[in-house]
Amino acid sequence: MSLAGKVAVVTGSSSGIGAAVARSLADAGARVVVNSSRSVASGQAVADSLPGACYLQGDVADDAACQALVAQTLAEFGRLDILVNNAGTTEVIPHEDLAAATDEIWQHILTVNVLGTWHMTRASVPALRAAGDGVVINVTSVAGLRPTGSSIPYAVSKAGINHLTLLLAKALGPQIRVNAVAPGLVDTPWTADWDAARDRVRAQAPLGRTGVPEDVADAVLGLVLSGYVTGQVLAVDGGLSLA
């Protein structure tokens, strides 16, 4: 199936999962807006590598920046069909170290991950409704499904996005479908030095390996193309959540 004529915004797409999602949607025919808050050169390079793509800088933690990102997308392409809320942040904190999870860390993670997803979705809804078959895909984590993850604030933020996905799917249908993918450990620049965690995944996951960004991108594309699916959180973890 082709996404020719569709326009997609992928937040946090200068590298890793976001960049792979941007490439997958572009390969399917969509024109893609690549976005990052800081990595401008990397984001521009990703956009330059994709046919018909453009790069727009913006921090999803800032509601005004989200509104501007949608407005610039409409000015550039005239429509918005697909929003992939991929931008996020974390801190690596052992779960038993409660003192290290400071209020400042909680505030930052929740603002970027949860409010960022909310800001971008709310700003995009009018354009997605106008498209007639709008799609929102939230990139969460198995840390939002199981008591695991890089830190407790991160896991809670992803659990919040998982439930937000269900609430938005119910509120925005039938014009807009809302789903989420929940990756397990994926090999990205963020996780390059997580060797111990990688060994655990290889030992426990039925598929015997960690993920790569393209695994998540395949799942995102599948949900974008699945016209009778909404309100679902799809674990993309090699079966790790079964362990």
Backbone bond lengths (Angstrom), bond angles and torsions (degrees), N, CA, C in turn:
res aa  C-N    CA-C-N  psi(-1)  N-CA   C-N-CA  omega(-1)  CA-C   N-CA-C  phi
1 M - - - 1.459 - - 1.516 109.75 -
2 S 1.317 117.20 147.00 1.452 122.08 -173.95 1.521 111.15 -108.83
3 L 1.333 115.41 147.22 1.461 122.04 173.04 1.525 110.61 -105.17
4 A 1.312 116.71 22.04 1.463 120.55 179.18 1.522 110.29 -56.54
5 G 1.329 116.14 133.07 1.453 121.91 -179.34 1.512 113.86 88.55
6 K 1.343 118.11 -9.63 1.454 122.23 179.71 1.533 110.07 -90.06
7 V 1.329 114.14 154.02 1.469 120.99 177.79 1.521 108.35 -123.44
8 A 1.320 116.34 132.95 1.457 122.07 -177.20 1.521 110.79 -126.09
9 V 1.314 115.87 140.14 1.462 122.51 169.27 1.515 107.47 -109.11
10 V 1.338 116.33 127.96 1.466 121.37 176.99 1.525 107.12 -121.01
11 T 1.323 116.58 108.27 1.467 119.05 -179.37 1.526 109.88 -76.79
12 G 1.325 115.09 151.82 1.462 120.20 179.75 1.507 113.15 58.08
13 S 1.338 116.82 47.54 1.468 120.69 -170.96 1.522 113.89 -114.04
14 S 1.329 116.93 26.60 1.469 119.49 178.74 1.517 112.48 -81.88
15 S 1.351 118.16 -12.62 1.463 121.74 179.19 1.512 109.04 -163.90
16 G 1.321 116.23 176.88 1.451 122.38 170.95 1.516 114.65 58.43
17 I 1.335 115.18 -138.03 1.463 121.25 -176.77 1.522 111.12 -60.40
18 G 1.313 117.70 -44.64 1.458 120.74 -178.02 1.508 112.88 -59.76
19 A 1.340 116.62 -43.09 1.461 120.19 178.87 1.521 110.73 -64.96
20 A 1.335 117.67 -39.77 1.463 120.64 178.62 1.525 111.15 -65.15
21 V 1.339 116.90 -39.09 1.464 120.27 176.99 1.525 110.48 -64.05
22 A 1.321 116.56 -44.06 1.468 120.28 178.89 1.523 110.76 -58.76
23 R 1.331 116.94 -42.76 1.465 120.37 179.58 1.529 111.30 -65.88
24 S 1.327 116.23 -41.46 1.463 119.91 -179.32 1.518 111.60 -62.70
25 L 1.334 117.05 -44.39 1.462 120.25 179.45 1.527 110.91 -66.90
26 A 1.330 116.65 -39.23 1.465 119.69 177.90 1.523 110.91 -64.99
27 D 1.334 117.03 -40.89 1.464 120.33 178.72 1.524 111.20 -62.44
28 A 1.346 116.56 -28.77 1.464 120.65 178.83 1.522 112.16 -83.22
29 G 1.347 117.09 -1.75 1.458 120.46 174.48 1.506 115.98 111.69
30 A 1.332 118.57 -6.58 1.463 120.34 -178.44 1.523 111.25 -76.72
31 R 1.320 114.45 151.73 1.465 120.45 167.65 1.529 106.56 -90.80
32 V 1.329 115.47 131.17 1.456 120.72 -167.25 1.515 111.19 -118.27
33 V 1.334 114.92 137.36 1.456 121.82 169.34 1.518 107.32 -98.13
34 V 1.324 115.86 115.51 1.458 122.87 175.86 1.522 107.57 -88.65
35 N 1.320 116.40 139.39 1.468 120.42 -174.26 1.525 110.93 -139.67
36 S 1.321 115.32 148.69 1.465 122.11 167.94 1.512 107.68 -155.85
37 S 1.314 116.20 163.50 1.468 119.66 178.04 1.518 111.52 -88.90
38 R 1.344 117.11 -32.25 1.467 119.31 -175.10 1.526 113.77 -131.29
39 S 1.324 118.13 -36.92 1.471 121.27 -171.51 1.530 110.60 -79.66
40 V 1.320 114.75 71.35 1.466 119.83 -172.80 1.523 111.50 -66.18
41 A 1.333 117.68 -47.58 1.465 120.06 -177.20 1.522 111.19 -62.21
42 S 1.320 117.03 -42.22 1.461 120.20 179.55 1.522 110.94 -66.93
43 G 1.341 116.72 -42.00 1.447 119.96 178.57 1.512 112.30 -63.34
44 Q 1.331 116.80 -42.40 1.460 120.70 178.20 1.525 110.62 -63.38
45 A 1.339 116.78 -37.43 1.466 120.24 179.29 1.522 110.96 -64.83
46 V 1.332 117.13 -40.86 1.465 119.86 177.06 1.528 109.82 -62.45
47 A 1.329 116.71 -46.84 1.468 120.15 -179.93 1.522 111.63 -61.21
48 D 1.328 116.53 -40.84 1.460 120.25 -179.35 1.526 112.18 -64.59
49 S 1.342 116.32 -24.39 1.465 120.12 -178.14 1.523 112.91 -84.73
50 L 1.338 117.65 -6.08 1.458 121.52 -175.53 1.524 110.53 -113.46
51 P 1.308 118.28 136.37 1.472 120.16 -179.89 1.523 111.71 -65.74
52 G 1.331 115.68 128.56 1.460 120.91 175.01 1.508 115.73 72.93
53 A 1.341 117.88 9.54 1.461 120.96 -177.46 1.523 111.16 -88.61
54 C 1.337 115.44 163.44 1.452 120.49 172.01 1.522 108.87 -140.97
55 Y 1.320 116.02 161.61 1.461 121.63 178.89 1.518 109.47 -111.27
56 L 1.343 116.06 134.54 1.456 121.75 175.24 1.520 108.98 -133.30
57 Q 1.317 116.07 124.99 1.466 120.75 178.01 1.525 109.82 -82.45
58 G 1.324 116.37 143.24 1.458 120.53 176.84 1.508 110.64 177.16
59 D 1.324 116.33 140.10 1.458 122.88 -179.45 1.524 109.11 -96.95
60 V 1.335 117.89 116.69 1.459 120.55 -175.43 1.526 112.29 -66.92
61 A 1.331 117.34 -16.71 1.467 119.64 176.87 1.522 111.86 -68.81
62 D 1.321 116.90 -14.63 1.466 123.63 -178.02 1.532 108.64 -105.11
63 D 1.315 116.48 113.04 1.464 120.76 -177.50 1.518 111.58 -57.63
64 A 1.327 117.50 -42.20 1.466 120.68 -179.88 1.527 110.96 -62.93
65 A 1.327 116.84 -36.87 1.465 120.21 178.44 1.526 110.83 -66.41
66 C 1.330 116.92 -35.61 1.465 120.15 177.27 1.524 110.99 -66.12
67 Q 1.320 116.36 -43.55 1.461 119.36 177.27 1.521 111.24 -61.96
68 A 1.332 116.23 -39.34 1.463 120.21 178.63 1.524 111.03 -66.81
69 L 1.327 117.02 -38.01 1.461 120.97 179.78 1.527 111.02 -62.38
70 V 1.319 116.58 -42.33 1.467 120.10 177.67 1.528 110.12 -67.30
71 A 1.332 116.96 -43.53 1.469 120.20 -179.83 1.524 111.29 -61.78
72 Q 1.321 117.18 -40.84 1.472 120.71 178.89 1.520 110.97 -67.44
73 T 1.326 117.16 -36.72 1.465 120.81 176.71 1.525 110.49 -61.84
74 L 1.324 116.67 -44.86 1.462 120.60 179.72 1.529 110.98 -66.28
75 A 1.325 116.30 -37.40 1.465 119.53 177.85 1.527 111.16 -65.57
76 E 1.330 116.31 -35.90 1.469 121.22 -177.30 1.521 111.99 -79.06
77 F 1.341 116.90 -42.80 1.459 120.47 -170.70 1.525 114.71 -119.39
78 G 1.326 117.61 -14.93 1.453 120.31 176.40 1.513 116.06 83.44
79 R 1.333 117.79 -1.18 1.457 120.41 -179.19 1.529 108.99 -163.71
80 L 1.337 115.12 168.21 1.464 121.93 173.40 1.523 107.24 -146.56
81 D 1.328 116.32 120.99 1.458 122.42 -176.95 1.519 113.37 -110.44
82 I 1.324 116.95 -31.05 1.462 121.41 -171.07 1.524 109.37 -136.21
83 L 1.313 116.33 128.45 1.459 122.10 173.18 1.513 108.63 -119.42
84 V 1.331 116.10 124.50 1.463 121.44 174.32 1.521 107.65 -113.27
85 N 1.326 115.23 109.46 1.469 121.40 179.45 1.518 109.05 -85.69
86 N 1.328 115.61 89.80 1.460 121.10 -176.64 1.527 112.90 -106.61
87 A 1.318 118.25 -24.08 1.464 120.80 -175.61 1.523 110.61 -59.14
88 G 1.310 116.00 137.21 1.457 120.03 179.80 1.514 111.09 -167.57
89 T 1.318 115.12 173.48 1.457 120.68 179.45 1.516 109.28 -147.54
90 T 1.320 116.49 166.46 1.462 121.54 177.41 1.517 109.93 -155.38
91 E 1.310 115.59 172.31 1.463 124.90 167.54 1.518 106.18 -134.45
92 V 1.320 116.67 138.65 1.461 120.93 177.96 1.521 108.45 -86.83
93 I 1.333 116.14 109.52 1.463 122.13 -177.29 1.537 107.89 -138.84
94 P 1.326 118.89 123.70 1.473 119.54 175.54 1.528 110.53 -54.99
95 H 1.305 117.12 136.54 1.463 120.52 -173.71 1.521 113.02 -61.72
96 E 1.335 116.97 -29.63 1.462 119.23 -178.89 1.528 113.16 -78.68
97 D 1.335 116.77 -10.66 1.474 120.76 -179.34 1.525 108.81 -91.15
98 L 1.320 116.74 76.95 1.464 121.08 -175.60 1.518 112.07 -64.57
99 A 1.316 117.21 -34.16 1.462 120.24 -177.52 1.530 112.06 -65.21
100 A 1.330 116.52 -29.94 1.470 119.59 -178.21 1.520 112.25 -73.66
101 A 1.324 117.29 -21.75 1.470 120.60 178.14 1.525 108.38 -84.99
102 T 1.308 115.69 78.49 1.457 121.72 -173.97 1.524 111.41 -72.62
103 D 1.319 115.58 164.78 1.461 119.92 177.12 1.519 111.03 -60.10
104 E 1.329 116.65 -35.53 1.469 119.83 179.62 1.526 110.96 -64.48
105 I 1.334 116.75 -41.02 1.465 120.17 178.24 1.525 110.56 -66.33
106 W 1.326 116.83 -44.67 1.465 120.52 175.95 1.534 110.86 -55.36
107 Q 1.328 115.62 -48.72 1.468 119.96 -176.73 1.517 111.19 -61.51
108 H 1.333 116.57 -44.18 1.462 120.05 -177.84 1.527 111.09 -64.83
109 I 1.333 117.41 -47.40 1.459 120.55 -177.21 1.521 111.29 -65.59
110 L 1.324 117.09 -44.84 1.465 119.53 179.77 1.530 111.41 -65.73
111 T 1.326 117.22 -37.32 1.462 120.41 -179.59 1.520 111.25 -64.92
112 V 1.341 116.64 -47.69 1.462 119.53 -178.81 1.525 110.97 -70.00
113 N 1.324 116.53 -50.34 1.463 119.79 -170.50 1.530 113.15 -76.47
114 V 1.332 116.85 -50.87 1.464 119.65 -175.00 1.528 111.31 -85.48
115 L 1.336 116.29 -55.85 1.466 117.98 -179.27 1.521 111.49 -66.45
116 G 1.324 117.80 -33.11 1.463 119.68 176.62 1.519 111.81 -60.38
117 T 1.337 116.02 -44.57 1.466 120.36 176.29 1.529 110.92 -62.30
118 W 1.318 115.98 -43.20 1.469 121.13 178.76 1.530 110.97 -63.47
119 H 1.327 117.22 -48.00 1.461 121.23 -178.96 1.530 111.27 -57.61
120 M 1.350 116.13 -49.17 1.460 119.29 -176.42 1.519 111.45 -66.24
121 T 1.323 116.83 -39.84 1.459 119.24 -179.73 1.526 110.52 -66.47
122 R 1.313 116.42 -47.69 1.470 119.77 -179.35 1.526 111.34 -59.53
123 A 1.330 117.05 -41.57 1.460 120.21 179.81 1.525 112.13 -67.17
124 S 1.334 116.44 -29.23 1.463 121.01 -174.50 1.517 114.13 -87.79
125 V 1.326 118.15 -18.27 1.465 121.30 -171.47 1.531 113.63 -55.32
126 P 1.332 120.60 -47.42 1.476 117.49 -179.49 1.524 113.15 -57.78
127 A 1.333 117.49 -42.37 1.461 120.25 -179.88 1.521 111.25 -70.31
128 L 1.334 117.66 -38.13 1.458 120.73 178.73 1.520 110.90 -65.77
129 R 1.335 117.09 -39.07 1.467 120.13 176.10 1.525 110.91 -64.42
130 A 1.318 115.87 -41.23 1.460 119.67 -179.90 1.522 111.32 -63.91
131 A 1.326 116.96 -29.37 1.464 120.27 179.34 1.521 111.52 -67.55
132 G 1.352 117.27 -24.51 1.453 121.03 176.15 1.512 114.65 92.40
133 D 1.310 117.72 -24.50 1.469 122.02 178.11 1.517 107.60 -147.69
134 G 1.322 115.50 60.59 1.456 120.58 -176.85 1.517 111.85 -72.98
135 V 1.330 114.73 152.22 1.465 121.03 -178.22 1.529 109.09 -134.33
136 V 1.331 115.69 132.92 1.464 122.15 170.70 1.518 107.38 -120.04
137 I 1.322 115.72 128.85 1.464 121.73 173.81 1.527 107.89 -121.66
138 N 1.316 116.68 121.33 1.455 121.89 177.01 1.528 109.68 -98.59
139 V 1.315 116.57 132.39 1.461 121.16 176.36 1.523 107.64 -95.41
140 T 1.332 116.05 110.03 1.454 120.75 -177.62 1.531 108.94 -110.43
141 S 1.315 118.46 -129.17 1.464 121.05 -177.31 1.516 109.14 -169.40
142 V 1.339 116.04 153.01 1.456 118.74 171.77 1.526 110.88 -64.26
143 A 1.344 116.52 -16.55 1.466 119.70 174.44 1.520 111.62 -63.94
144 G 1.331 117.12 -19.52 1.456 120.94 174.43 1.514 113.45 -86.93
145 L 1.340 116.49 -5.52 1.455 122.03 -179.94 1.527 112.54 -109.70
146 R 1.333 116.28 -27.03 1.458 121.98 -176.55 1.526 108.64 -132.71
147 P 1.344 118.64 158.73 1.466 120.93 -179.85 1.520 111.68 -76.60
148 T 1.324 115.15 73.53 1.452 121.74 -177.28 1.521 108.04 -146.61
149 G 1.323 118.23 -171.41 1.457 121.11 175.74 1.508 112.97 114.46
150 S 1.333 115.50 170.95 1.458 121.92 -174.12 1.519 113.51 -68.75
151 S 1.324 117.41 -24.07 1.461 121.97 176.99 1.523 108.41 -165.19
152 I 1.317 116.20 161.68 1.469 119.49 177.16 1.530 111.41 -64.82
153 P 1.338 120.16 -44.87 1.472 117.80 178.07 1.528 112.74 -58.46
154 Y 1.323 116.80 -39.48 1.463 120.07 178.45 1.525 110.92 -63.18
155 A 1.340 116.86 -47.36 1.459 120.46 -178.62 1.522 111.32 -61.39
156 V 1.335 116.50 -42.13 1.463 120.29 178.81 1.529 110.39 -63.74
157 S 1.319 116.73 -40.24 1.470 119.40 179.40 1.519 111.10 -62.50
158 K 1.319 117.32 -39.07 1.458 120.22 -179.51 1.527 111.48 -72.98
159 A 1.331 117.06 -35.11 1.461 119.67 173.84 1.527 110.15 -62.67
160 G 1.327 116.20 -38.69 1.456 120.12 177.04 1.516 112.42 -62.57
161 I 1.329 116.90 -40.84 1.462 119.98 178.82 1.528 110.63 -67.52
162 N 1.335 116.38 -37.36 1.469 118.74 177.17 1.523 110.80 -58.24
163 H 1.331 117.16 -45.89 1.466 119.57 -179.10 1.529 110.60 -72.11
164 L 1.325 116.89 -35.90 1.465 120.23 175.48 1.525 110.26 -58.75
165 T 1.321 116.94 -37.26 1.465 121.20 177.80 1.523 111.21 -57.76
166 L 1.330 117.00 -45.88 1.455 120.80 179.80 1.525 111.09 -65.49
167 L 1.328 116.26 -43.58 1.465 119.99 -178.70 1.523 111.26 -63.46
168 L 1.327 116.92 -42.63 1.464 120.62 -179.00 1.526 111.25 -69.41
169 A 1.324 116.92 -36.65 1.468 119.35 178.14 1.520 110.48 -60.66
170 K 1.322 116.37 -40.32 1.460 120.33 179.61 1.524 111.29 -71.14
171 A 1.342 116.69 -36.26 1.461 120.71 -175.36 1.530 112.84 -79.07
172 L 1.327 118.05 -30.30 1.459 120.73 -168.94 1.528 114.59 -103.72
173 G 1.334 117.85 -8.69 1.454 118.40 176.74 1.528 111.12 -69.33
174 P 1.320 119.08 158.56 1.460 126.74 3.11 1.527 114.95 -90.87
175 Q 1.335 117.34 -5.38 1.471 117.87 -174.98 1.532 113.17 -72.57
176 I 1.334 116.83 -26.95 1.464 120.89 -175.22 1.518 109.17 -128.68
177 R 1.323 116.39 129.53 1.464 122.19 173.13 1.528 108.96 -97.25
178 V 1.321 116.34 139.48 1.468 121.43 -179.19 1.524 109.04 -129.64
179 N 1.321 116.75 121.58 1.463 123.00 178.09 1.528 109.29 -137.49
180 A 1.310 115.28 173.71 1.469 120.07 179.19 1.519 109.63 -140.72
181 V 1.324 115.14 151.94 1.461 121.79 167.34 1.518 107.53 -113.27
182 A 1.327 115.64 139.53 1.469 121.15 -177.74 1.524 108.53 -120.50
183 P 1.321 117.51 90.01 1.463 119.90 -178.69 1.523 112.34 -69.62
184 G 1.335 114.09 150.93 1.451 120.55 165.37 1.517 108.73 -84.92
185 L 1.311 117.12 -148.20 1.464 120.42 179.52 1.526 109.60 -71.92
186 V 1.322 115.90 120.48 1.459 122.51 -178.58 1.524 108.77 -118.23
187 D 1.315 116.60 138.41 1.464 121.55 -179.68 1.522 110.05 -74.96
188 T 1.328 116.43 101.67 1.456 123.71 178.67 1.525 108.03 -135.68
189 P 1.337 118.18 172.76 1.468 119.09 175.33 1.523 113.11 -56.04
190 W 1.341 117.87 -32.21 1.465 121.45 178.24 1.520 112.35 -60.45
191 T 1.339 116.41 -37.97 1.463 120.85 -170.45 1.520 113.01 -105.85
192 A 1.321 116.95 14.94 1.463 120.36 -173.14 1.523 113.07 -58.56
193 D 1.330 117.97 -32.92 1.462 120.50 -177.16 1.531 113.00 -104.98
194 W 1.321 117.57 18.29 1.468 121.40 -179.90 1.530 110.59 -91.18
195 D 1.325 115.96 56.35 1.465 120.32 -172.61 1.528 112.81 -64.55
196 A 1.337 117.45 -41.27 1.461 120.18 -178.32 1.530 110.67 -64.33
197 A 1.332 116.15 -42.41 1.463 119.98 178.46 1.522 110.28 -64.97
198 R 1.313 116.49 -38.47 1.466 120.26 179.93 1.531 110.35 -63.62
199 D 1.322 116.94 -41.02 1.466 120.47 178.33 1.531 110.91 -63.19
200 R 1.337 116.99 -39.64 1.467 120.15 179.45 1.530 111.29 -64.17
201 V 1.326 116.10 -41.94 1.465 119.65 179.82 1.525 110.34 -63.62
202 R 1.310 116.65 -44.76 1.462 119.79 -179.58 1.526 111.58 -61.46
203 A 1.322 116.46 -32.26 1.463 120.52 -179.35 1.525 112.47 -79.33
204 Q 1.325 117.83 -29.43 1.460 121.12 -171.10 1.522 114.42 -104.21
205 A 1.321 118.50 -33.92 1.465 120.54 -174.59 1.530 110.83 -72.27
206 P 1.328 118.33 135.40 1.463 120.55 178.93 1.530 113.67 -55.06
207 L 1.325 118.07 -32.71 1.467 119.64 179.65 1.522 113.03 -83.96
208 G 1.333 117.36 -5.67 1.459 121.52 168.47 1.510 116.38 70.06
209 R 1.328 117.68 22.09 1.467 119.49 178.58 1.510 110.29 -155.10
210 T 1.320 115.00 162.90 1.454 120.10 169.50 1.526 108.95 -81.53
211 G 1.321 115.54 167.88 1.450 119.73 -178.82 1.513 112.70 -86.08
212 V 1.307 115.18 166.95 1.465 122.60 170.18 1.529 106.77 -121.66
213 P 1.332 117.90 157.86 1.464 119.37 -176.86 1.524 114.16 -53.27
214 E 1.315 116.61 -33.61 1.465 119.48 -179.01 1.525 112.37 -65.62
215 D 1.334 117.71 -27.98 1.462 120.20 175.67 1.526 110.78 -60.86
216 V 1.315 116.02 -42.98 1.463 121.04 179.83 1.522 110.35 -71.21
217 A 1.331 116.09 -39.95 1.464 120.01 179.32 1.523 111.12 -61.33
218 D 1.328 117.36 -38.89 1.466 120.61 177.63 1.524 110.54 -60.99
219 A 1.343 116.62 -41.99 1.461 120.65 -179.64 1.524 111.20 -66.79
220 V 1.331 116.36 -40.93 1.463 119.96 177.82 1.522 110.19 -60.86
221 L 1.315 116.99 -48.05 1.469 120.13 -179.71 1.517 110.41 -60.69
222 G 1.331 117.26 -41.05 1.454 119.88 178.94 1.520 112.62 -59.96
223 L 1.331 117.08 -41.68 1.461 120.44 178.61 1.530 111.65 -70.84
224 V 1.308 116.94 -35.01 1.471 119.51 176.44 1.527 110.06 -60.70
225 L 1.327 116.37 -39.04 1.464 120.79 -175.52 1.525 113.46 -87.09
226 S 1.331 117.38 -7.38 1.468 120.96 -176.58 1.520 109.77 -91.51
227 G 1.316 116.21 93.54 1.451 121.40 -169.39 1.512 116.13 -72.25
228 Y 1.339 118.14 -10.05 1.461 120.25 -179.08 1.528 110.76 -116.90
229 V 1.329 116.15 27.92 1.468 121.43 179.66 1.518 108.50 -123.48
230 T 1.325 116.87 124.50 1.462 121.33 173.39 1.528 108.89 -151.71
231 G 1.331 115.47 153.61 1.453 121.14 178.76 1.513 114.46 73.04
232 Q 1.339 117.70 26.65 1.456 121.41 -177.92 1.533 111.18 -113.27
233 V 1.327 115.18 145.08 1.464 122.10 173.67 1.527 106.57 -115.58
234 L 1.311 116.51 109.44 1.461 122.74 -173.93 1.526 110.14 -97.22
235 A 1.321 116.77 115.10 1.467 120.50 175.51 1.525 109.66 -71.91
236 V 1.326 116.05 128.56 1.467 122.58 178.30 1.521 106.20 -121.49
237 D 1.325 114.82 78.37 1.467 119.59 -166.62 1.511 114.31 -139.34
238 G 1.326 118.24 16.79 1.443 120.22 -179.35 1.516 113.92 64.50
239 G 1.341 115.95 18.77 1.445 120.65 -178.79 1.512 114.46 86.27
240 L 1.347 117.73 9.20 1.459 120.68 -177.02 1.526 112.00 -58.89
241 S 1.326 117.42 -35.25 1.475 120.07 -177.98 1.525 112.19 -68.03
242 L 1.337 117.62 -8.54 1.459 120.98 174.69 1.521 112.35 -83.75
243 A 1.326 116.33 -17.27 1.471 120.58 -173.98 1.528 110.50 -71.17
